[in-house]
Amino acid sequence: MQIPEDAVLLRIFIGESDRHRRQPLYEAIVLKAREMQMAGATVLRGPMGFGKSSHLHTAKILRLSMDLPIVIEIVDSEEKVKAFCLCSMRW
């Protein structure tokens, strides 16, 4: 796959414990991106973060979290990213 010159970046924020049909959600998203022949996808695990609940998730030993932040980045043309987003909404 080749990254288009006018590529856009889709950034998805989820928790490490999020699932889709018993599979880690980040894995399901990346496999779907690959199936749709997107130019690239990367999963990044965050050592610390919080969401709308303001509950702090951290990898520190004294406050071990089971739901660390995950960021998924997908890159491709704007048209393919829009198609991916529409497809993902049907899950």
Beta strands, then each sheet from edge to edge (+ up, - down):
strand 1: 7-15
strand 2: 19-20
strand 3: 23-24
strand 4: 40-45
strand 5: 48-50
strand 6: 56-58
strand 7: 69-77
sheet 1: 1+ 7- 4+
sheet 2: 2+ 3-
sheet 3: 5+ 6-
end
